[in-house]
Amino acid sequence: MSPTHRPPVEARVYAPADGEASDVELMPAGDVTEGVVRIGGTIRRPHQRQSRAVAEYLDWLEDAGFEGSPRFLGRDDEGRDVLTFVPGRCAAAVPEEWVQSEELLASVGRLVRRLHGASAGFVPRAHPFPPHPVPRRADRHDAAELVCHLDVTPQNVVVRDGRAAGLVDFDLAGPSTALRDSYNTAMHWVPLCDPADAWPGWEGLDPYRRLRIFADAYGWDREERRRLPGLGVDAGTLTHERMRHNAVALGGGWARMWDEGVGGLILRRRRWLQANAERLLDALLA
């Protein structure tokens, strides 16, 4: 890949072009980041400690030819990060019925696979991602790290013509592994959870069929499929620790989610994965 010559991310200042639209549209608030607005063809987001690392990652994806992510344009005169607007449709906080489409589910798997291919080789040298105070436990399967999105929820996937076309909200991006990121995507989209915690209208979906659709579309190999239930249980333990830490240390949306019971949801998911491990493996390996 030959990188595009552009100023360093810290030096980019966004200046609106003459005649650029100035109407402000408040975008739906995410679980953590609030105050995101659309102005013309741009998205303005509050600057955060990982913003420069994310900007460097988005530059890499652009150079790699990945068309499904926003482009970092700089910071505006209010200090906000300015990104290109990715046109399309995203799910609401409670995803609508159209989000249940199996064709859409498969296209999400393919999009995430393309993202991981484009991410290969990226090392954020100028602006490393801030280390997490509750680190991921390494094991022999996780030696190779990959910068990933890590939050591919229905609300963060841009859909056009019934298929996943782009990803937004890279606030949680950082080093992980392709398997963990793709599992996390399946967790949201299948979804993999206690049926009591499914979104309204999603209770009747077949999680085993949907997991197989995602696995085939993403392209998990047989060993990765065998690892999935155990990986999900381990991920639940780590996620619970991180959510509890963030609620206390960072407050804001993290504290709100914790107060609303996300900790219990995570533990119920963990128990559901343990109880249904054999059925999940049958679906993945049949």
C-alpha positions as a printed Julia matrix, in Angstrom:
286×3 Matrix{Float64}:
   0.0     0.0    0.0
   1.34    3.45  -0.84
   0.02    5.95   1.73
  -1.62    9.15   0.6
   0.48   12.2    1.45
  -1.49   14.26   3.94
  -0.69   16.43   6.98
  -0.3    14.67  10.34
  -3.63   14.22  12.1
  -2.73   16.69  14.86
  -2.08   19.42  12.29
  -5.33   19.18  10.36
  -7.74   22.06  10.83
 -11.12   21.84   9.14
 -12.25   25.02   7.39
 -15.71   24.94   5.79
 -15.78   25.63   2.08
 -17.63   28.7    0.8
 -21.32   27.96   0.56
 -21.12   24.79   2.66
 -24.37   23.89   4.4
 -24.49   25.1    7.99
 -27.72   23.53   9.29
 -27.04   21.53  12.45
 -28.75   18.14  12.85
 -28.38   16.41  16.2
 -27.46   12.76  15.63
 -28.79    9.95  17.87
 -26.78    9.71  21.07
 -24.62    6.62  21.44
 -24.19    4.63  24.63
 -21.1     6.63  25.54
 -20.59    9.64  23.24
 -23.11   12.47  23.19
 -23.15   15.78  21.33
 -22.59   14.34  17.86
 -24.04   16.52  15.1
 -24.25   16.52  11.32
 -23.44   19.73   9.45
 -23.81   19.37   5.71
 -21.67   16.48   4.57
 -19.72   16.28   7.83
 -20.11   14.75  11.27
 -18.74   16.65  14.28
 -17.82   14.6   17.35
 -16.36   15.64  20.72
 -12.57   15.2   20.72
 -11.45   12.36  23.0
  -8.15   10.95  24.19
  -8.21    8.21  21.53
  -9.3    10.56  18.72
  -5.88   10.88  17.1
  -5.31    7.14  17.14
  -8.73    6.65  15.52
  -7.92    9.33  12.93
  -4.68    7.56  12.06
  -6.61    4.28  11.72
  -9.18    5.9    9.42
  -6.34    7.26   7.27
  -4.95    3.73   6.98
  -8.34    2.31   5.96
  -8.7     5.0    3.3
  -5.26    4.17   1.9
  -6.14    0.47   1.98
  -9.16    1.14  -0.23
 -11.78    0.31   2.4
 -14.8     2.4    1.42
 -16.99    1.59   4.4
 -15.54    4.0    6.96
 -15.66    7.78   7.39
 -12.66    9.93   6.57
 -11.0    12.17   9.14
 -10.93   15.79   7.94
  -9.45   17.57  10.96
 -10.75   19.57  13.93
 -13.1    22.51  13.65
 -12.93   25.86  15.41
 -14.78   24.38  18.39
 -12.18   21.63  18.79
 -14.48   18.85  17.55
 -13.31   16.0   15.32
 -14.69   16.42  11.8
 -15.45   13.29   9.76
 -17.2    12.68   6.48
 -20.86   11.7    6.71
 -21.5     8.11   5.55
 -24.93    8.11   3.85
 -27.42    5.35   4.49
 -29.72    3.97   7.15
 -28.82    2.86  10.67
 -30.96    0.99  13.18
 -32.72    2.76  16.02
 -31.9     2.1   19.69
 -34.47   -0.72  19.5
 -33.7    -2.12  16.03
 -36.62   -2.19  13.63
 -37.95   -5.35  11.98
 -36.01   -4.72   8.77
 -32.74   -5.13  10.71
 -33.6    -8.82  11.23
 -33.03   -9.61   7.53
 -30.79  -12.67   7.05
 -29.36  -11.08   3.89
 -28.37   -8.05   5.94
 -26.86  -10.29   8.63
 -24.69  -12.08   6.06
 -23.6    -8.77   4.54
 -22.49   -7.57   7.99
 -20.24  -10.62   8.26
 -18.71   -9.9    4.86
 -18.22   -6.21   5.66
 -16.4    -6.98   8.92
 -14.19   -9.5    7.09
 -13.26   -6.78   4.56
 -12.54   -4.37   7.41
 -10.17   -6.86   9.01
  -8.41   -7.45   5.71
  -7.93   -3.7    5.25
  -6.72   -3.3    8.87
  -3.94   -5.88   8.53
  -0.52   -4.34   9.06
  -1.73   -1.16  10.76
   0.33   -0.15  13.77
  -0.56    3.24  15.31
   2.94    4.6   15.78
   2.44    8.36  16.02
  -0.64    8.1   18.24
  -1.0     4.74  20.02
  -4.38    3.81  21.44
  -4.55    4.55  25.18
  -4.0     1.38  27.23
  -7.07    0.04  29.0
  -6.82   -0.13  32.8
  -8.49   -3.57  32.7
  -6.33   -5.33  30.08
  -7.47   -8.22  27.93
  -6.09  -11.55  29.1
  -3.67  -12.92  26.54
  -3.63  -16.57  25.6
  -1.82  -18.59  23.0
  -4.49  -17.85  20.39
  -4.22  -14.08  20.78
  -0.56  -13.37  20.06
  -1.26  -11.46  16.83
  -3.17   -8.25  17.44
  -5.24   -6.31  14.93
  -6.81   -2.89  15.31
 -10.56   -3.46  15.05
 -13.83   -1.53  15.34
 -15.03   -3.45  18.44
 -18.55   -1.98  18.42
 -20.29   -3.25  15.27
 -23.83   -2.95  16.61
 -26.92   -2.48  14.4
 -26.82    1.2   15.36
 -23.27    1.55  13.97
 -23.76   -0.19  10.62
 -24.8     1.92   7.63
 -27.22    0.04   5.37
 -27.92    0.76   1.72
 -30.23   -1.35  -0.47
 -30.66   -3.87   2.34
 -26.94   -4.58   2.75
 -24.25   -3.4    5.14
 -22.29   -0.69   3.33
 -20.38    1.14   6.04
 -19.41    1.51   9.68
 -19.57    4.55  11.93
 -18.67    5.4   15.52
 -15.09    4.16  15.82
 -14.82    5.51  19.39
 -14.14    2.05  20.85
 -11.7     0.96  18.14
  -8.42   -0.46  19.32
  -6.13   -3.5   19.38
  -7.84   -6.88  19.64
  -8.11   -9.91  17.36
 -10.24  -10.55  14.29
 -11.99  -13.44  16.05
 -12.9   -11.38  19.1
 -14.19   -8.49  16.97
 -16.22  -10.78  14.72
 -17.61  -12.65  17.76
 -18.59   -9.31  19.29
 -20.37   -8.41  16.05
 -22.27  -11.71  16.04
 -23.15  -11.2   19.7
 -25.07   -8.04  18.77
 -26.51   -9.13  15.44
 -27.59  -12.73  16.09
 -28.09  -11.78  18.97
 -26.33  -14.07  21.43
 -28.04  -13.44  24.75
 -30.6   -14.73  27.19
 -33.94  -14.53  25.29
 -35.32  -12.44  28.15
 -32.83   -9.72  27.18
 -33.57   -9.71  23.43
 -34.88   -6.51  21.89
 -38.69   -6.35  21.63
 -39.71   -8.18  18.47
 -36.47  -10.2   18.34
 -37.46  -12.9   20.85
 -38.64  -15.36  18.21
 -35.49  -15.38  16.08
 -33.44  -18.58  15.86
 -29.99  -17.68  17.25
 -28.43  -20.96  16.1
 -29.46  -20.5   12.46
 -28.43  -16.84  12.52
 -25.04  -17.63  14.08
 -24.35  -20.15  11.3
 -25.31  -17.56   8.65
 -22.9   -15.05  10.15
 -20.11  -17.62  10.58
 -20.35  -18.72   6.95
 -20.49  -15.14   5.66
 -17.51  -13.99   7.73
 -15.59  -17.18   7.05
 -14.68  -18.61  10.46
 -12.63  -21.76  10.06
 -13.4   -24.96  11.96
 -11.01  -24.22  14.83
 -12.44  -20.72  15.27
 -15.95  -22.19  15.39
 -14.9   -24.67  18.08
 -13.53  -21.81  20.17
 -16.6   -19.57  19.95
 -18.66  -20.62  23.01
 -15.64  -20.55  25.34
 -14.39  -17.3   23.87
 -17.81  -15.76  24.46
 -17.81  -16.85  28.1
 -14.34  -15.4   28.64
 -15.33  -12.19  26.86
 -18.32  -11.86  29.18
 -16.08  -12.01  32.24
 -13.74   -9.33  30.88
 -16.57   -7.12  29.63
 -18.24   -7.2   33.04
 -14.99   -6.1   34.7
 -14.45   -3.32  32.17
 -18.0    -2.01  32.35
 -17.87   -1.89  36.14
 -14.52   -0.08  36.04
 -15.66    2.44  33.41
 -18.86    3.17  35.31
 -16.82    4.19  38.38
 -13.81    5.77  36.68
 -15.41    7.51  33.7
 -19.02    8.02  34.69
 -21.26    9.5   31.99
 -22.81    6.97  29.64
 -20.82    4.15  31.24
 -22.38    4.87  34.64
 -25.83    5.22  33.1
 -25.56    1.8   31.4
 -24.34    0.21  34.62
 -27.18    1.75  36.6
 -29.64    0.47  33.97
 -28.45   -3.09  34.57
 -25.94   -3.86  31.83
 -23.84   -5.81  34.34
 -26.66   -8.26  34.94
 -27.3    -8.58  31.19
 -23.65   -9.5   30.61
 -23.73  -12.18  33.32
 -26.99  -13.61  31.97
 -25.44  -13.79  28.49
 -22.44  -15.59  29.95
 -24.68  -18.18  31.62
 -26.73  -18.61  28.42
 -23.57  -19.28  26.39
 -22.41  -21.85  28.93
 -25.79  -23.59  29.01
 -26.15  -23.68  25.22
 -22.54  -24.35  24.19
 -23.32  -27.74  22.63
 -26.22  -26.39  20.56
 -24.07  -23.51  19.36
 -21.3   -25.89  18.34
 -23.8   -28.15  16.55
 -25.03  -25.16  14.56
 -21.52  -23.97  13.74
 -20.0   -27.35  12.85
 -22.88  -29.33  11.3
